[in-house]
Amino acid sequence: MMILNTTMDLVDAIVNRELVPFAYSGRHMYGQDCVACVVDEGSDMDGLPKEGATVDNMGKGYVVYWTRAEWTDGVQEYVDTLLDPSGKAK
């Protein structure tokens, strides 16, 4: 079981899985952004927290998002320190 203390821990878990975190406004969020990532079809959520996750099917993959992990300017700055402009880990 994965226990997260902060939104930054969630971002770390996403990047450690070699996925790209991004701001997403999911169902019933009314314009609020939260942390999300895309998981390819046929892949699993190993290494990602399942508690609090919502999954939307996109046809050839899934958007996984955590509504309680608000995407703030600080989260964006943190992601910018982890990823180069192409979305690859530095």
HUZIJO-V792615 format. One record per residue. N is the residue number from 1. RES is the residue in three letters. OMEGA is omega as a letter, one per 40 degrees, with the letter a starting at -180 (* if undefined). D_CENTER is the distance of its C-alpha to the mean C-alpha in Angstrom with 1 decimal. Layout:
# HUZIJO-V792615
((N:RES:OMEGA:D_CENTER) (N:RES:OMEGA:D_CENTER))
This chain:
# HUZIJO-V792615
((1:MET:a:17.4) (2:MET:i:14.6) (3:ILE:a:15.2) (4:LEU:i:12.9) (5:ASN:a:14.9) (6:THR:i:12.7) (7:THR:i:9.4) (8:MET:i:10.2) (9:ASP:i:10.5) (10:LEU:i:6.9) (11:VAL:i:6.2) (12:ASP:a:9.2) (13:ALA:i:8.4) (14:ILE:a:5.8) (15:VAL:i:8.6) (16:ASN:i:11.2) (17:ARG:a:10.4) (18:GLU:i:11.1) (19:LEU:a:8.0) (20:VAL:i:7.0) (21:PRO:i:4.2) (22:PHE:i:6.1) (23:ALA:a:7.9) (24:TYR:i:8.6) (25:SER:a:11.6) (26:GLY:a:11.9) (27:ARG:i:15.2) (28:HIS:i:17.4) (29:MET:i:15.4) (30:TYR:i:18.2) (31:GLY:i:16.7) (32:GLN:i:14.5) (33:ASP:i:11.0) (34:CYS:i:8.0) (35:VAL:a:4.4) (36:ALA:i:3.0) (37:CYS:i:3.9) (38:VAL:i:7.6) (39:VAL:a:9.6) (40:ASP:i:13.3) (41:GLU:a:16.0) (42:GLY:i:17.8) (43:SER:i:15.1) (44:ASP:a:14.0) (45:MET:i:11.3) (46:ASP:i:13.3) (47:GLY:i:11.7) (48:LEU:i:8.8) (49:PRO:i:9.9) (50:LYS:a:11.5) (51:GLU:i:12.9) (52:GLY:a:11.6) (53:ALA:i:9.3) (54:THR:a:10.6) (55:VAL:i:11.0) (56:ASP:i:12.6) (57:ASN:i:14.9) (58:MET:a:15.3) (59:GLY:i:18.3) (60:LYS:i:17.4) (61:GLY:a:13.9) (62:TYR:i:11.3) (63:VAL:i:8.5) (64:VAL:a:6.6) (65:TYR:a:5.7) (66:TRP:a:7.1) (67:THR:i:10.1) (68:ARG:i:11.4) (69:ALA:a:8.8) (70:GLU:i:10.5) (71:TRP:a:9.6) (72:THR:i:12.9) (73:ASP:i:15.0) (74:GLY:i:14.7) (75:VAL:i:10.9) (76:GLN:i:11.7) (77:GLU:i:14.6) (78:TYR:i:12.9) (79:VAL:i:10.5) (80:ASP:i:13.9) (81:THR:a:15.6) (82:LEU:a:13.4) (83:LEU:i:13.4) (84:ASP:a:16.5) (85:PRO:i:17.0) (86:SER:a:16.5) (87:GLY:i:12.9) (88:LYS:i:14.4) (89:ALA:i:14.2) (90:LYS:*:17.4))
